[in-house]
């Protein structure tokens, strides 16, 4: 992999910037001043190429109403899919929304009714659970990789949608082309709409099992579907808002845009989000390769340290992302006791697996400078050893 002059070791102080991970830690963990390894954003400044584009747009000084339906934005997305995924996209299928979860909510309202079943993989990203249950739909989980359970749930008469996380959060699983094709066939056979959230796609790691991300557009077939995503996860600018997607059916696209532009009053997108996406997709590939390699190094450190201290876990890095999903069940450690030690003695905040419906697990965010990742892992090891 080509090297690039990017510095991920220098600590950027995020305290006092209104960020959820650092300034909002007490809301979830009940204590201020904890070292956080929580919500899935990174502690790195975004790509310099993105920052330069944002500065130029700010210097223009005029921030009137704008539109996402213009060639600079559409062509940047097409360029990204062609160069990163070898995939030709139909830009006529593009839609836009303020966030991936807002798109998900609109699609669920379009394609399901109260009481309908919505299938997800377990463990489940908590944003999916909140969106589905908050709309009065029934959340139905199937274990990651259990295709028989998936077919059983999709075959239920009142199952109306599958929310697919691709790659999967929190496990970091990258679905193979064969798995996705079988999922598409099952969904089409049973008349279940698929909403594929691919916001983690740009963080699939090289090497190892050699898996690559396959966009849903390549396997969708003739069923009802949408792909929703954003550059904000990979390039670390979620606070700018902004996401986009693809919807296969022309009528569904028209209805989606009508809802966004009239019912939701979101006809004008955030111009800085458009600016950031265009710069990231046109000029940010080298930065993304570098930050992905750096976080892979963090994950490798986690694997080495846990292998030395807690070899019975047999932990290996995920196929995608910078979130270490750690199964602590072989240790027999009580979840609540572990959280007390982590918060009160070690002064760190690490997401417990119960948030995702998986007690006994932890989700450790290592999208950060190496020195912070080391502090988090060492705190976890000490906390576990104190309870054994």
N, C-alpha and C positions, 0 to 999 in steps of 0.2 A: 504494500500500500504506500502510495506517495506521501511523503511527509509534508506538513504545512506549518507555517509559522504562527501557530495558535497556542496560547498559554491557558491551560486549564488548572494549573497548580496554584496560581495566585487567588487568595480568598477575596471574594466580593462581599462586603458587609451588607446584608439584606435587612437588618433590623431597622425598624422605623420607616419601612417603605410600603406598609400596609399589606404585606404579602401573607397569605394564609399559612404557609409552612412555618415561618419564623414568628410573625407577630400574632398569629391566631392559634398558637399551639395550646394555650390554656383552654380554649373552647372545647377541645376534644380530650385533653389529658389532665385538665384541672390544675395545672401549675404553669407559671410563667418561667422564662429563662431556660427552658430545656433545649438541648441540642437536637434539632428535628431531622428525622429520616422518614418523612410522612408522605404528604401529597405528591403526586407524580409530576412535579416540575423540577428543573435542574437549578443548581446554584451558579451556573455559568452565564455570563453575558452572552447575548445572541451573537450570531456571526457578524464580523466587522462589515461585511458586504451589505448585510441587512441594516446595520446601524447607519452606514453611509447613505443608503437610500432614504431612510427615515429622516435623517438630518436635512437632506436636500429637500424633501417634501415639506418639512416644517419651515425651512427657510423661505419657501414660496409664500407662506403666510396666509393663504386663503383656504378655508376649510368649509366650503359650501357643500350642498348636496351632491352626491356622486352616484355612480352606477358600477356594478360589477360586470355588467353585460357589455364588455368591451374587449378588443382583441388582445391587448397587453396581458390581461389576466387569463383569458382563455388559452392563449398560446403558451404562456408560461407553464400552465398545468399540463398541457399536451406535451411540451418539451420534457417535463419532469417524468411523466409516465413512460415516454419513449426511451429516455436515457437511463432511468433507474430500473424500470421493470420490463423493458422491451415490449411495451404494450401501446398499441395505437388506440386512443380513446376518441369517442364521438363527442366533441365539445357541444353539440346540440343537446346532449343529455345533461349538461351541467345545471346545477341549482346552487343557491347560496343561502346561508343562514348564520345567525350570530354565534352559534356554537354547535358542536356535534350533538349534544344532548337536546338542544332546542329542535334540531332537525328530527331527532329520534321521536320526540314528543309529538311533533306534527304528523309524522308518518304513522305512529300508533293511533292517533285520532282519526286519520284517514282510513286506515286499513283494519281497525278492530273496534269493538264496542265494549262497553262496561260488562265485566264478567267473562269476557273471552280469555282464552289461555294464550300466554306469550312465553315461548320456550327460550331458555338461556342455558349456557353451560355453567356448571359449578366447579370450583368456586366462582362467584359472580361479582364483578365490579359493582360497587354499591350505588353508583350513579344509575345503572340500569334498574336496580331494584327500586330505587326511589321513583324513577320515571314511570315504570310499569305499575307499581302498586298505587302511586299517587294519582294515576288516571283511572283507578278502579278496575284494572285488568288483573288476571291471576297469573302470578309468576310461577313458572314450572321449570325446575332445574333438572338437567341431565349431566352426569359427570363427564368431564373432558375426556374425549377418546372413546366413550361408550356409544358406539353407533347403534346397537340394538335398543338402548334406552332412548336414543334420539328418535329412532323410527317410531317407537311406541308412542312417544309424546306428540310427534307430528301427525300421527294417524288419528289422534283423538278428534272427534267431530268439531269441537269448539276451539281447537288450536288454530289460531289465525295468523300468528307471526312468529318468526324466529329472529331473535336479536343475536347476531354472531359477532364476537369480538375477534378480529383477525389482524394481527396476532392477538393471542389471548392475554387479557389482563385479569387476574394478577400472575398467572403461571409463566407467562412468556412463551407459551407454546405457539409454534408456527405451523399452521395447517398445510398439509401437502396438497398438491394439485388434485390427487386422487380423492382425498378426503373431501375437498371442497366440491368436486364434481359429484360425488355421491350425495352430499348434502343438498346440492342444487336439485338433483334428480328426485330425492325424497320430498323436498319442499314442493316442487312442481306437481308431483304425483298426488300429494295430499292437499293441494290448494292453499299452501301456507306461504305468506309473503316473507321475504328475507330482507332484513336490514343489517348490512355488514358494516360495522364500525372498524375502520382501518387506520385510526389515528396513530397507532404504534408501528405502522408498516415500515417506516423509514429507519427503524432501529433494529432490523434483523441483523444478527451478527454473522460475520463470515467465518468459514472454517467449521470445525466440529462436524455435525451431521450434514452440513452443506445444504440446509434448507433455504429456500428463497421465498419471498412473499409473492403470492399470486393474487392480483386484484380480482374482486368478484366479477367484474365486467367480463373476464375471460371464461367464466364457467357458468354464467347466469342462466343460459338456456332461455326457455320461453315462459318461465314463471314470473310472478310479480316480484320486483326487487328494487332496492336502493343501496348504494354505497355512500357512506358518510365519512368525512375525514377532514383534516386540517393540517397545515404545515406548522401549527403552533406547538405541537408536542416535540417534534424533532428539532425545531429551531428555537424552542424555548421562548415563545412570545404569546402565551395564552391570554395575558392581560390586555392585549390589543383587540381581543375578541376576533371572531370571524372564522367561518368554516365553509366548506363547499361539499357538493356531493354529485352523484349521478343517479338518475331515476330512469328506469328502462322504458316505461310506458309513457307516451306523449300526453295522454289524458291525465295521468297521475302527476306528471311534471307541471302541467297547467294548473291543476288544483293545488299543488304544493305552493307554487309561486303566488297564486291568488291568496292563499292563507297567509303567507309571509308578508305580502305587500299590502293587503287590505285588512284582514282580520287582526294581524299582529302589528300593523303599522311600521313594517321594517323595509320599506322600499329603498332607503338609502343606507348602504353599508358603511362601516368605519373605513375611511380612506387610508389610514395608516396600516390597517390590516391588509388591504389590497397591496399597498406599497411593499410591505414586508414579505408577503407571499411571492410577489413577482421577483423581488431581489433574491430571495432564498432559492427559488426554483431555477432562476437563470444563472446565479453566481455563487450559490452557497454549497455546492456539492463537496468541495474540498474540506470546508469546515465541518460538514456533517460526517464525512469519513473520519476526520480527526477526532471529533468528540465521541463518536461511536467506538473507535478504537480505545480511547482513554477510559471510557466507562466499562468496556470489556476488560480492561486491565484491573479496574476496581473489583469487578465481579470475580476475576481470577484470584485476586487477593482474598476475597471472602471465602472462596473455595479452599484455598491453601490453609487459611487460618482455622476454618471450621474442621478441615480434615485433620489438622494437628490436634486441636483441642477437643473436638467432638466427632471422632471418626465414625461413630455409630450412625450419624445422620446420613453419611454418603452423599453429601450435597454437591450438586454440579450446577454451573451457571445456566441461566435460561437461554433459549434460542433467540430471544428478542428482548429488547428493553434494557433498562438500568435498574430494575426492581428485583431484588433477591427474594424469591418466594421460598421460605424455609420451613420445612416440616419438622417440628420439634417433638412430635408425638413419641418417637422412640425413647425420649428421655424421661417421659412421665412427669413433666413439670406442669404445675397448675398455672393456667393462663393468668388468673387474677393475681396470684402471688408473683409471677414473673413481671407483670406490668408494675406492680408496686415497687419492686426492687429497681426496675429500669428507671422509673420516674423519681422515686424518693431518694435512692442511693446513688444511682449512676447519672441521674439528671439528663436522660435522653428520652426522646419520644420515637417509638417505632410502632407502626400500625399492626394491631393484633389481627389474626386471621378471622376472628368472629365477625369483623366488619364485612367480610366477603362470604360469610356463611361457612367458614372453615376453622372452627376452634382447633387450637394446637399448632397453628401456623403463625408465622410473622411475615410481614412484607417490609423489607428494608430498602429504602431508596438510597442508592449510591451514585446518583447523578450529581456529583460534587467533587471538589478537590480531594486528592488521595488522602491527605492528612485527616480530613473529616471522616472519610470512609473508614479509616483505621480506628479512629476514636469510637465510632459506632459499633464496629465488630468487636473490639476489645471490651466495650461496655456490655455487649450481649454475652460474650463468653464469661465474663466475671459474674453477671447476674445469674446465668444458668448454673455455674459452679457453686454459687452461694446457696442454691436451692436443692442441690443434689445430695 
